[in-house]
Amino acid sequence: MKKEFKMSQERFNELKAELEYNKTTRADEVSEQIKVARGFGDLSENSEYDEAKNEQGKLYSRIAELEEILEHAVIVEESADHDTVSIGCHVTVTNLNNGKTMPAMKIVGSQEANAMRGAMSEDSPFGKAVMGKRVGDEVKVDAPNGVIPYRIEKIER
């Protein structure tokens, strides 16, 4: 199976900028930290040196991760069909078990998901349930505490 990371053009640009920053400015900062730490003497007992090398390892790991994501990125355009749920739209649903209307959730690619900010991945159980649905449709979402039925109340672009 081919690896894909679906995201908006905006998110792609953010990750590209982060990669460039990490490869240039941040890499120079970490190199300088290592250089300064070497000046403190014996490397076998030099905690500053160990910390700087750990930071360098984390940086290189993040750079590799970003390169992998960008290499397999798929830019998702917003759908021209404004009547169905797709990436980029905000969806308002009502929980049919308790009648509560949930705050609008934005449907995004997996690299943009942040449930605390109301951005749900299309690959999440919620995202999978609502993708392609219309206002008035009822969906069932598999949740840790059971299946929750929702009705789609509003779709906004």
C-alpha positions in Angstrom: 0.0 0.0 0.0 1.4 3.4 -1.0 1.9 5.8 1.9 -0.1 9.1 1.6 -0.4 12.1 3.8 -3.4 14.1 2.8 -3.3 17.8 3.7 -4.2 21.2 2.5 -1.8 23.4 0.5 -1.5 25.6 3.6 -0.4 22.7 5.8 2.1 21.6 3.1 3.6 25.0 3.0 3.9 25.1 6.8 5.7 21.8 6.9 8.0 22.8 4.1 8.9 26.0 6.0 9.5 24.0 9.2 11.8 21.7 7.3 13.8 24.6 5.8 14.1 26.2 9.3 15.2 23.0 10.9 17.8 22.3 8.1 19.3 25.8 8.3 18.8 28.0 11.4 18.0 25.2 13.9 20.8 23.0 12.7 23.3 25.9 13.0 22.0 26.5 16.6 22.4 22.9 17.6 25.9 22.7 16.0 26.9 25.8 18.0 25.6 24.2 21.2 27.7 21.1 20.6 30.8 23.3 19.8 30.3 25.3 23.1 29.7 22.1 25.1 32.9 20.5 23.7 34.8 23.4 25.2 33.8 22.3 28.7 36.3 19.5 28.7 36.0 15.7 29.2 33.1 14.5 27.0 32.5 11.4 29.1 31.2 13.5 32.0 29.9 16.5 30.1 26.1 16.8 30.5 25.9 19.9 28.3 27.5 17.9 25.5 25.2 14.9 26.0 22.2 17.3 26.0 23.3 19.0 22.8 23.9 15.6 21.1 20.4 14.5 22.2 18.9 17.7 20.8 20.8 17.1 17.5 19.3 13.5 17.4 15.8 14.9 17.9 16.4 17.5 15.2 17.6 15.0 12.7 14.7 12.7 13.5 12.2 15.5 12.9 13.9 16.5 9.7 13.7 12.8 8.4 10.0 12.7 9.5 9.2 16.0 7.6 11.0 14.8 4.5 9.0 11.6 4.6 5.7 13.4 5.0 6.4 16.0 2.3 7.6 13.3 -0.1 4.3 11.4 0.2 2.1 14.5 0.6 -1.2 14.6 -1.4 -2.6 18.1 -1.6 -6.4 17.9 -1.2 -8.5 20.6 -2.8 -11.8 21.6 -1.4 -14.7 19.8 -3.1 -16.8 21.8 -5.5 -19.8 19.9 -4.2 -21.0 22.2 -1.3 -23.8 19.8 -0.3 -21.6 16.9 1.0 -19.0 16.7 3.7 -15.4 16.8 2.4 -12.0 17.9 3.6 -12.0 21.6 4.4 -15.6 21.9 5.5 -17.0 22.5 9.0 -19.6 20.0 10.1 -22.2 20.5 12.9 -23.8 17.3 14.2 -26.3 16.4 16.9 -25.8 13.4 19.1 -29.0 11.4 18.8 -28.5 9.7 22.1 -28.7 12.9 24.2 -30.0 15.5 21.7 -26.9 17.7 22.2 -25.6 19.6 19.2 -21.8 19.5 19.1 -19.6 22.4 18.2 -18.7 22.5 14.5 -15.7 20.3 13.6 -13.5 21.0 10.6 -12.6 17.9 8.5 -8.9 17.9 7.7 -6.2 15.6 6.4 -4.4 13.4 8.9 -1.4 15.8 9.2 -3.7 18.6 10.3 -5.8 16.8 12.9 -6.1 18.5 16.3 -9.2 17.5 18.2 -8.6 20.1 20.9 -8.9 22.8 18.2 -11.9 21.2 16.5 -10.0 19.7 13.5 -10.9 16.1 12.9 -9.0 13.8 10.5 -10.9 12.3 7.6 -9.3 9.0 8.8 -10.7 9.2 12.3 -13.9 7.3 13.1 -15.8 10.6 13.1 -14.3 11.7 9.8 -14.9 8.3 8.1 -18.5 8.4 9.2 -19.4 11.9 7.9 -17.3 12.0 4.7 -19.6 12.3 1.6 -22.7 12.7 3.7 -25.4 15.5 3.4 -27.4 17.6 5.8 -30.0 15.4 7.5 -28.1 12.2 7.1 -27.6 10.0 10.1 -24.3 8.4 10.8 -22.9 6.0 13.4 -19.4 6.6 14.9 -17.5 3.9 16.6 -16.2 5.3 19.9 -14.4 3.8 22.8 -17.6 3.7 24.8 -19.8 2.3 22.0 -21.4 3.4 18.8 -22.8 6.9 18.8 -25.5 8.0 16.3 -25.3 11.5 14.9 -27.4 13.6 12.5 -25.6 16.1 10.3 -27.2 19.5 10.9 -25.0 21.9 8.9 -22.1 21.8 6.4 -20.1 25.1 6.0 -17.2 25.9 3.7 
